């Protein structure tokens, strides 16, 4: 069964996410796991206890889900309107990282893509209206 790991979510937000996924293991990752290797968190997910509300950012890390399930999780969580969330899936590499290192990398990637989107939007604004006079 796939797992959905939550970090940075308050109690009511966690309950909303859990309510959206009856068929998936939705797990709060408490702060004491920040120095654990991600694979250890995945393996011990059922034993974890404590709140995920310890990080300033919100993360949804998906493990063992196929592409359709991943799309479904993203769509459903975005539909809950819980603010800005960083979504990620585990990889062979990320499973070997400490959680804190993975979260820092995900934040860097998120900021990079946010800046890229902003630059693209600004470029669109500067283009302004065009008059197409053709080539003839």
N, CA and C of each residue as an Amber inpcrd file, in Angstrom:
protein
   408
   0.8530000  -1.1880000   0.0000000   0.0000000   0.0000000   0.0000000
   0.8940000   1.2450000   0.0000000   0.4890000   2.2390000  -0.7550000
   1.2410000   3.4820000  -0.8160000   1.1100000   4.2760000   0.4710000
   2.0720000   5.1550000   0.6680000   2.0680000   5.9940000   1.8590000
   2.1130000   7.4630000   1.4450000   1.4070000   8.2760000   2.2110000
   1.4320000   9.7260000   2.0350000   1.9380000  10.2970000   3.3500000
   3.1380000  10.8930000   3.3030000   3.7620000  11.4440000   4.5020000
   3.5010000  12.9460000   4.5570000   3.0520000  13.4180000   5.7010000
   2.7200000  14.8330000   5.8710000   3.6900000  15.4990000   6.8330000
   4.1450000  16.6780000   6.4460000   5.0170000  17.4870000   7.3000000
   4.5350000  18.9320000   7.2080000   4.3790000  19.5810000   8.3630000
   4.0050000  20.9920000   8.3900000   2.5140000  21.2630000   8.4380000
   1.7170000  20.2430000   8.6400000   0.2590000  20.3920000   8.6460000
  -0.2740000  20.4410000  10.0720000  -1.2480000  21.3260000  10.3100000
  -1.9330000  21.3940000  11.5980000  -2.9300000  20.2470000  11.7280000
  -3.4430000  20.0680000  12.9290000  -4.3520000  18.9520000  13.2470000
  -5.5510000  18.9000000  12.3060000  -6.2550000  20.0110000  12.1160000
  -7.4530000  19.9840000  11.2700000  -7.0850000  19.7210000   9.8110000
  -5.9190000  20.2090000   9.3790000  -5.4630000  19.9580000   8.0060000
  -5.1490000  18.4780000   7.8060000  -4.5070000  17.8810000   8.8040000
  -4.2010000  16.4410000   8.7300000  -5.4960000  15.6470000   8.6220000
  -6.4730000  16.0030000   9.4300000  -7.7570000  15.2820000   9.3990000
  -8.4280000  15.4320000   8.0380000  -8.3440000  16.6210000   7.4460000
  -8.9290000  16.8370000   6.1220000  -8.2400000  15.9550000   5.0760000
  -6.9090000  15.8860000   5.1300000  -6.1740000  15.0580000   4.1730000
  -6.5100000  13.5870000   4.3970000  -6.5020000  13.1470000   5.6440000
  -6.8280000  11.7440000   5.9370000  -8.2360000  11.4010000   5.4510000
  -9.1650000  12.3360000   5.6050000 -10.5380000  12.1030000   5.1580000
 -10.6550000  11.9280000   3.6540000  -9.7120000  12.5060000   2.9230000
  -9.7450000  12.4110000   1.4610000  -9.1790000  11.0850000   0.9570000
  -8.4830000  10.3450000   1.8230000  -7.8030000   9.1100000   1.3890000
  -8.0550000   7.9630000   2.3460000  -9.1780000   7.3260000   2.1790000
  -9.5010000   6.1810000   3.0310000  -8.6790000   4.9470000   2.6640000
  -8.2220000   4.8880000   1.4050000  -7.5310000   3.6930000   0.9150000
  -6.0050000   3.8260000   0.9400000  -5.4870000   4.8920000   1.5450000
  -4.0400000   5.0940000   1.6100000  -3.6120000   5.3280000   3.0400000
  -2.3740000   5.0090000   3.3010000  -1.7870000   5.2190000   4.6060000
  -1.2690000   6.6600000   4.6680000  -1.9980000   7.5450000   5.3550000
  -1.5980000   8.9420000   5.5060000  -0.9770000   9.0750000   6.8930000
   0.2930000   9.5150000   6.9210000   1.0640000   9.5030000   8.1600000
   1.6440000  10.8820000   8.4510000   1.4650000  11.3360000   9.6920000
   2.1390000  12.5540000  10.1390000   3.5750000  12.1940000  10.5070000
   4.5230000  12.9900000  10.0090000   5.9330000  12.7660000  10.3420000
   6.3140000  13.7900000  11.4140000   6.5710000  13.3180000  12.6440000
   6.8990000  14.2400000  13.7290000   8.3360000  14.7570000  13.6470000
   8.5980000  15.8080000  14.3950000   9.8940000  16.4840000  14.3340000
  11.0550000  15.5740000  14.7090000  10.8470000  14.6150000  15.5960000
  11.9690000  13.7580000  16.0050000  12.5150000  12.9210000  14.8450000
  11.8160000  12.9110000  13.7100000  12.2780000  12.1680000  12.5320000
  13.1750000  12.9960000  11.6110000  13.3990000  14.2520000  11.9070000
  14.1280000  15.1240000  10.9790000  15.5310000  14.6310000  10.6730000
  16.1680000  13.9000000  11.5800000  17.5060000  13.3610000  11.3370000
  17.4970000  11.9150000  10.8730000  16.3340000  11.3360000  10.6870000
  16.2240000   9.9610000  10.2220000  16.4150000   9.9190000   8.7000000
  16.8570000   8.7720000   8.2180000  16.9200000   8.5310000   6.7850000
  15.4820000   8.2850000   6.3140000  15.1440000   8.7940000   5.1490000
  13.7570000   8.7280000   4.6570000  13.2510000   7.2850000   4.5900000
  14.0860000   6.3340000   4.1730000  13.6360000   4.9360000   4.1030000
  13.2160000   4.4160000   5.4770000  13.8830000   4.8730000   6.5280000
  13.5310000   4.4630000   7.8840000  12.1580000   5.0130000   8.2740000
  11.8800000   6.2420000   7.8590000  10.5720000   6.8470000   8.1310000
   9.4800000   6.0480000   7.4220000   9.7240000   5.6930000   6.1620000
   8.7490000   4.9190000   5.3980000   8.5060000   3.5590000   6.0600000
   9.5870000   2.8890000   6.4620000   9.4700000   1.5630000   7.0880000
   8.7170000   1.6190000   8.4160000   8.9430000   2.6700000   9.1960000
   8.3570000   2.7620000  10.5330000   7.1270000   3.6640000  10.5830000
   6.5670000   3.9840000   9.4280000   5.4560000   4.9340000   9.3490000
   4.3150000   4.5780000  10.3010000   3.9930000   3.3190000  10.4170000
   2.8930000   2.9020000  11.2870000   3.1800000   3.0770000  12.7630000
   4.4490000   3.2410000  13.1180000   4.8430000   3.3580000  14.5230000
   5.0560000   4.8080000  14.9570000   5.0430000   5.7360000  14.0250000
   5.3250000   7.1310000  14.3480000   4.1780000   7.7410000  15.1490000
   4.5410000   8.6170000  16.0880000   3.4940000   9.3130000  16.8310000
   3.9420000  10.7500000  17.0600000   2.9960000  11.6240000  17.0290000
   3.2920000  13.0340000  17.2130000   2.7780000  13.8420000  16.0430000
   2.8570000  15.1310000  16.2080000   2.3210000  16.0670000  15.2230000
   3.3020000  16.3290000  14.0840000   2.7470000  16.5640000  12.9120000
   3.5710000  16.9580000  11.7630000   3.7390000  18.4720000  11.7050000
   3.1390000  19.1820000  12.6430000   3.1060000  20.6500000  12.6090000
   4.3580000  21.2590000  13.2370000   5.5190000  20.9450000  12.6650000
   6.7860000  21.4530000  13.2130000   7.6110000  22.2210000  12.1850000
   7.2040000  22.2080000  10.9530000   7.9640000  22.8960000   9.9060000
   7.1440000  24.0740000   9.3960000   7.8290000  25.1460000   9.0020000
   7.1250000  26.3260000   8.4900000   6.4850000  26.0760000   7.1360000
   7.0480000  25.1510000   6.3660000   6.4970000  24.8050000   5.0520000
   5.6880000  23.5190000   5.1750000   4.8300000  23.2880000   4.1930000
   4.0160000  22.0690000   4.1580000   4.5320000  21.1700000   3.0480000
   4.6890000  19.8890000   3.3850000   5.1830000  18.9030000   2.4290000
   4.2580000  17.6950000   2.4010000   4.0300000  17.1880000   1.1980000
   3.3630000  15.9080000   1.0070000   4.3620000  15.0540000   0.2370000
   4.8780000  14.0210000   0.9060000   5.8490000  13.1320000   0.2770000
   5.1640000  11.7890000   0.0630000   5.1100000  11.3820000  -1.1950000
   4.3930000  10.1580000  -1.5570000   5.3770000   9.0260000  -1.8210000
   5.0460000   7.8460000  -1.3230000   5.9150000   6.6820000  -1.4900000
   5.0870000   5.4870000  -1.9680000   5.5970000   4.8200000  -2.9780000
   4.9590000   3.5870000  -3.4460000   3.6620000   3.7860000  -4.1960000
   3.4740000   4.9570000  -4.7990000   2.2470000   5.2340000  -5.5460000
   2.5420000   5.2360000  -7.0420000   1.5930000   4.7460000  -7.8400000
   1.7600000   4.8320000  -9.2890000   1.3730000   6.2380000  -9.7470000
   1.6180000   6.5220000 -11.0150000   1.3940000   7.8800000 -11.5400000
  -0.0380000   8.3640000 -11.3500000  -0.9960000   7.4940000 -11.5850000
  -2.4000000   7.9070000 -11.4340000  -2.7180000   8.2510000  -9.9860000
  -2.1950000   7.4560000  -9.0570000  -2.4320000   7.7270000  -7.6360000
  -1.7620000   9.0340000  -7.2190000  -0.5580000   9.2830000  -7.7380000
   0.1570000  10.5290000  -7.4450000  -0.6650000  11.7260000  -7.9100000
  -1.1610000  11.6470000  -9.1480000  -1.9980000  12.7300000  -9.6730000
  -3.2380000  12.9320000  -8.8120000  -3.8310000  11.8220000  -8.3750000
  -5.0220000  11.8950000  -7.5310000  -4.7480000  12.5510000  -6.1890000
  -3.6130000  12.2230000  -5.5750000  -3.2460000  12.8310000  -4.2980000
  -3.0530000  14.3360000  -4.4760000  -2.2960000  14.7200000  -5.4880000
  -2.0320000  16.1440000  -5.7210000  -3.3340000  16.8970000  -5.9510000
  -4.1840000  16.3560000  -6.8100000  -5.4600000  17.0030000  -7.1290000
  -6.3240000  17.1410000  -5.8660000  -6.4170000  16.0660000  -5.1040000
  -7.2750000  16.0840000  -3.9110000  -6.7470000  17.0380000  -2.8440000
  -5.4300000  17.0140000  -2.6010000  -4.8640000  17.8870000  -1.5640000
  -4.9700000  19.3520000  -1.9880000  -4.6970000  19.6380000  -3.2580000
  -4.8560000  21.0200000  -3.7290000  -6.3050000  21.4740000  -3.5820000
  -7.2370000  20.5700000  -3.7920000  -8.6560000  20.8840000  -3.6800000
  -9.0970000  21.2280000  -2.2630000  -8.2830000  20.8870000  -1.2820000
  -8.6150000  21.2010000   0.1080000  -8.2560000  22.6450000   0.4750000
  -7.5540000  23.3430000  -0.4270000  -7.1700000  24.7480000  -0.2130000
  -6.4580000  24.9620000   1.1280000  -5.3500000  24.2430000   1.2990000
  -4.5830000  24.3220000   2.5440000  -3.3450000  25.2070000   2.4220000
  -3.3010000  26.0250000   1.3860000  -2.1580000  26.9090000   1.1990000
  -1.0980000  26.2750000   0.3070000   0.0550000  26.8910000   0.2900000
   1.1540000  26.4300000  -0.5670000   1.7460000  25.1430000   0.0040000
   1.8170000  24.1180000  -0.8350000   2.3100000  22.8000000  -0.4250000
   3.3580000  22.3470000  -1.4220000   4.4350000  21.7640000  -0.9090000
   5.4590000  21.1780000  -1.7670000   5.1650000  19.6870000  -1.8520000
   4.9590000  19.2000000  -3.0690000   4.6850000  17.7910000  -3.3090000
   5.9510000  17.1060000  -3.8120000   6.1730000  15.8790000  -3.3730000
   7.3300000  15.1220000  -3.8420000   7.0160000  13.6340000  -3.7620000
   7.7490000  12.8690000  -4.5510000   7.6960000  11.4190000  -4.4410000
   9.0810000  10.9280000  -4.0390000   9.1120000   9.7960000  -3.3910000
  10.4080000   9.2320000  -3.0220000  11.0640000   8.6250000  -4.2580000
  12.3890000   8.6400000  -4.2550000  13.1900000   8.0040000  -5.3030000
  14.2210000   7.1220000  -4.6150000  14.9170000   6.3130000  -5.3960000
  15.9870000   5.4930000  -4.8130000  16.9640000   6.3770000  -4.0600000
  17.2790000   7.5300000  -4.6400000  18.2390000   8.4410000  -4.0120000
  17.6590000   9.1000000  -2.7720000  16.4450000   9.6430000  -2.8800000
  15.8870000  10.3770000  -1.7390000  15.6470000   9.4630000  -0.5410000
  15.4380000   8.1870000  -0.7740000  15.2460000   7.2520000   0.3370000
  16.5070000   7.0960000   1.1780000  17.6570000   7.4780000   0.6370000
  18.9300000   7.3660000   1.3790000  19.2940000   8.6620000   2.1030000
  18.5290000   9.7250000   1.8900000  18.8290000  11.0290000   2.4880000
  18.2120000  11.1510000   3.8740000  18.8260000  12.0010000   4.6980000
  18.1850000  12.4040000   5.9540000  16.9850000  13.2720000   5.5850000
  15.9210000  13.1860000   6.3550000  14.7090000  13.9480000   6.0620000
  15.0050000  15.4390000   5.9620000  15.7690000  15.9790000   6.9190000
  16.0540000  17.4190000   6.9170000  16.7430000  17.8330000   5.6090000
  17.6750000  17.0130000   5.1210000  18.3680000  17.3190000   3.8650000
  17.4000000  17.2920000   2.6870000  16.5070000  16.3140000   2.6780000
  15.5160000  16.2270000   1.6040000  14.6040000  17.4480000   1.6150000
  14.1230000  17.8370000   2.7770000  13.2290000  18.9980000   2.8620000
  13.9340000  20.2600000   2.3810000  15.2020000  20.4300000   2.7620000
  15.9590000  21.6040000   2.3040000  16.1130000  21.6030000   0.7830000
  16.3590000  20.4410000   0.2010000  16.4830000  20.3370000  -1.2560000
  15.1450000  20.6420000  -1.9330000  14.0620000  20.1330000  -1.3720000
  12.7370000  20.3900000  -1.9390000  12.3930000  21.8780000  -1.8770000
  12.7870000  22.5510000  -0.8040000  12.5520000  23.9980000  -0.6910000
  13.3340000  24.7350000  -1.7670000  14.6000000  24.3600000  -1.9730000
  15.4200000  24.9970000  -3.0140000  14.7760000  24.8250000  -4.3870000
  14.3370000  23.6020000  -4.6880000  13.6950000  23.3410000  -5.9780000
  12.4190000  24.1480000  -6.1220000  11.6290000  24.2180000  -5.0630000
  10.3810000  24.9650000  -5.0990000  10.6480000  26.4440000  -5.3620000
  11.6510000  27.0060000  -4.6890000  11.9850000  28.4160000  -4.8870000
  12.5020000  28.6740000  -6.2990000  13.2730000  27.7300000  -6.8400000
  13.7710000  27.8570000  -8.2100000  12.6070000  27.9010000  -9.2010000
  11.6770000  26.9620000  -9.0820000  10.5490000  26.9120000 -10.0170000
   9.5940000  28.0860000  -9.8140000   9.4720000  28.5620000  -8.5890000
   8.6460000  29.7440000  -8.3270000   9.2550000  30.9670000  -9.0250000
  10.5710000  31.1170000  -8.9330000  11.2550000  32.2300000  -9.6040000
  11.1340000  32.1110000 -11.1160000  11.2120000  30.9030000 -11.6230000
  11.0780000  30.6660000 -13.0570000   9.6850000  31.0650000 -13.5410000
   8.6510000  30.6730000 -12.7820000   7.2710000  31.0480000 -13.1270000
   7.1040000  32.5590000 -13.0960000   7.6670000  33.2200000 -12.0760000
   7.5760000  34.6680000 -11.9620000   8.2440000  35.3340000 -13.1630000
   9.4390000  34.8590000 -13.5450000  10.1590000  35.4430000 -14.6880000
   9.3520000  35.2750000 -15.9730000   8.7350000  34.1180000 -16.1440000
   7.9300000  33.8640000 -17.3310000   6.7260000  34.7920000 -17.3690000
   6.0680000  34.9760000 -16.2220000   4.9050000  35.8710000 -16.1580000
   5.3120000  37.3170000 -16.4390000   6.4520000  37.7420000 -15.9060000
   6.9360000  39.1020000 -16.1510000   7.2620000  39.3090000 -17.6260000
   7.8560000  38.3140000 -18.2500000   8.1800000  38.4090000 -19.6770000
   6.8970000  38.5350000 -20.4970000   5.8660000  37.7990000 -20.1100000
   4.5780000  37.8840000 -20.8040000   3.9870000  39.2900000 -20.6720000
   4.0910000  39.8810000 -19.5000000   3.5530000  41.2250000 -19.2730000
   4.2810000  42.2520000 -20.1430000   5.5910000  42.1120000 -20.2700000
   6.3850000  43.0890000 -21.0280000   6.1300000  43.0060000 -22.5250000
   5.7010000  41.8530000 -22.9860000   5.4560000  41.7160000 -24.4240000
   4.3460000  42.6360000 -24.8740000   3.3620000  42.7830000 -24.0440000
   2.2760000  43.7150000 -24.3310000   1.4820000  43.3520000 -25.5790000
   0.5590000  44.2300000 -25.9680000  -0.2630000  43.9820000 -27.1450000
   0.5640000  44.1700000 -28.4400000   0.3020000  43.3310000 -29.3960000
   1.0000000  43.3990000 -30.6750000   0.0330000  43.7280000 -31.7930000
   0.5480000  44.3880000 -32.7810000  -0.2080000  44.6430000 -34.0070000
   0.4130000  43.7850000 -35.0850000  -0.3000000  42.8140000 -35.5550000
   0.2310000  41.9100000 -36.5810000  -0.0850000  42.5140000 -37.9270000
   0.9360000  43.0450000 -38.6270000   0.7160000  43.6640000 -39.9150000
   1.0670000  42.7250000 -41.0680000   1.4930000  41.5270000 -40.7100000
   1.7920000  40.5320000 -41.7560000   3.0650000  40.8300000 -42.4920000
   3.3280000  40.0250000 -43.5180000   4.5560000  40.1540000 -44.3070000
   4.2410000  40.5880000 -45.7390000   3.3410000  41.3580000 -45.9140000
   3.0010000  41.6260000 -47.2900000   2.6600000  42.9700000 -47.5680000
